[in-house]
Amino acid sequence: MELNEFVKEKRIAVRLTQPELAEKAGVGLRFVRELEQGKESLRMDKINQVLKLFGYEMGPVETKREP
């Protein structure tokens, strides 16, 4: 599942509108919209502000490399 889908799914599950999510997370409405639309260049600290509401956070993840 992509990050944008995850955030939208969680937001809908807790019955929040985009403006409500933005207010609760302390980010702008435009940021929430861009996040849910899958914009690729967003600040990780702001993404974590949103994810924190759902008990998650983003961080470095090791990728598996082919030999």
C-alpha positions, 0 to 999 in steps of 0.5 A: 500500500502506498503512503497516500492510500494509507493516510487516506484510509486511516483518515476515513476510518476515524471519520475526519475530513481533510481540514480536520486532519490538517488542524489536528496534525498542525499542518496545512490543508494543502499539505494534507491534499498533496499527501493524499494525492501522492506528491513525491516531494514532501517533508518527512517531519510533516508527514510524521506529524500526520502519521503520529495521529494514527500511531505511526511514523516514517523512517529509513527502511533498508532496501534489499539489493540484488547480488 
